[in-house]
Amino acid sequence: MSWSRCMFIDLFGPESNFHTGLIQRNPVATEDGVGSGEEEDLEDDSLTLTEEEKAYHAKLLEEGRLDRVKAIAANQKTCVNKYVRNAFLPTVPSRWVEAQSRSVDDKLWDLYTFNYVAPIHADSYRFLASLTGEKMKKCREKALTENTELIKGNYPLTPDAIKLPVIGGFDRTKCGVSASALAVRGFLGPKVQTVIVELKRIWNVGCPYLKCQCVAEGKGDCGKNISWFDHVFWYLLSDLFYLFPEASSLRARARAFRVRARSIWRAVVLSMVVFTHMRDVMVKMAFSVTMDPSRTAQDIIDDPAIMLHKFPRTMAKLILPARYVRTAQKRALEAAPASSAKKARTAQQSILEFYVPPSRAGTSVSSQDQSAPSSASTPPSSSIIVQEDGQASACNRPLRRSPRGLGLVRASLFKN
């Protein structure tokens, strides 16, 4: 599965430890014999130890094991950071994400990449929030027209009105001081960064996220990262007791969750439906490029009706590998304007605008004819110089106008 899902990433030619599998998923537990039972080999069965001595000896072995784990983690810190930073699987199926979430207690943010979408279909959002067919159609239209603004309803979208729990209460890596405000990720300006990071930025366009209000409340910047709303929604859906501990039964908690989904969370659920449609367009483009890398922005999707809208056209220009991969032909095209501009700046010989043939042998040209040319062919203030055969040119480089002389001429125009 991993190889087939990495084909889209391979088109961009990134150097990623995550996709090549050079680093093990749990390198600390298997390298240098950590956890392999080497400490047990140090046991001397010939010595009879009391219970107190055995406890002290076990404490020493545990301290040594922890020190070794810290040393290995410090040595591999750079490699592990590269491994996690490059983690990106854009086209994985929802069932695979659901299976992976079970291993981390449904905390999708604990997976190596947070670009996975929670395995919740648009129809599931429709059921939870009791959305009508007209609302679903409007969400699809907003996705195709690249309209990521929240659909305002009867409930305000302030952190106090949404009544989401503090994210730091169940995610230790997030802020646990202030409530979270809702926002939607839009298209960001281009930055000079790696291909994987740029693809991640593109892949999250339109996704609602939660950010703490420490700065807005004057508490200072806590430095904590954002949380994707669908990840929080998925976790709260899997642990209803966290939201409603006073409810007497699971049925009561499920009913209370649906009440929130179709009331104070309704705008957020609608934005998630919009994002699911946007992500579907992205996945279709990714599979299309994987099957045929020669696709262009005009034919990246076979359905011409979809390509008539704004969002598919914008995404088609950003998602193609040709935007990131610099082939030999592309580098040659980029170097051509630079070389032509450099050639234009080089000083070259000037070309005369007219030519007077020199006098040939056997023909006599009177000095009177040379000094008195026809007034019809030459302006009164001009002069013609005849160059003989073999005579060096008096000017072999282009004439330059003196800036000082031009200044004098301009100054004379305003006198008197």
PEZIDA-V320867 format. One line per field, one symbol per residue. phi: phi as a letter, one per 20 degrees, with the letter a starting at -180 (. if undefined). burial: # if it has 24 or more other C-alpha atoms within 12 Angstrom, else .. A space follows every 50 residues. Layout:
phi = ???
burial = ???
This chain:
phi = .ffffefffffemeecffeemfdffcffecelmfmenffffffdffeedf fffffffffffffffffffffffffdfffffffffefacfdfffffffff fffdlmeffeffceefegfcffffffffdleeffffffffffffemeeff efcedfdfgfffmefffffccfedfdddfddebcfdfeffcebfffffff fffdfnefbdcfdfffemenefmeefcffffffffffecfffecfefebf fffffffffffecfdffffffffffffffffffffffffffbfefdfecf cfefffffeffgfffffeeffffdeeffffffffeffffffffffffcfe dfebbdfffefndddfffffecffffecffedcddedffnefffcdbffd efgffffffffffdel
burial = .....#######.#.#.##...#...##.....#................ ..............#...#..#......##.###########....##.# #....#################..##.####...##..############ #.....#.#..#.#####.##..##.#########.#.......###### #############..........###############.#..#....... ..##.###.###############################..#..##.## #....##.#.############.#.......................... .................................................. ................
